[in-house]
């Protein structure tokens, strides 16, 4: 049999061993708790980053879809532009002239044309020689007419400048009816 002292020593050794085991178990539990908390934090971070990644992935998909739509629209516009260019090869583009400018150009053109015609008439003479028979009588008339002296060319020149805007507009509408007219006039042929 063992002595009481040996039994007491063994018992104390067993108690120390149990205390060390308990201490080691507590350390292990604390370590496991720490690891578990760390794992939870990492899982949350991963979940957050996964959420961000999902959001970014969705955003990338949306942007790619928008880009695809823009590429298709660009291709369609390029095709339409090419068709318009082909259609306009035979058809010259017509500049658009403001209405007031067109009226001023028309007035100036008419004025210049009439002035040139009056200048040419002022230097002209007409020889009129007429012979007719009235019964048995022969009647002869001969006269040289100087157009510069007999025509009131200044009145003709002044009359040209009195075209009002409405009559000029009506004349321009007549010009625009011709398909070979070289321009369009804003405010007169807007509907064409």
GIDA-V126323 format. One record per pair of residues at least 24 apart in sequence whose ideal C-beta (glycine too) atoms are under 6 Angstrom apart, sorted by the first residue. I is the first residue (numbers start at 0). J is the second residue. Records with the same first field share a line. If there is no record, write none. Layout:
BEGIN
I = J  J
END
This chain:
BEGIN
93 = 182  183
94 = 182
95 = 183  185
96 = 182  184
97 = 185
98 = 184  185  186  187
101 = 171  184
102 = 164  167
105 = 167
106 = 162
109 = 159
110 = 159
113 = 159
114 = 156
117 = 152  155  156
120 = 146
121 = 147  152
END
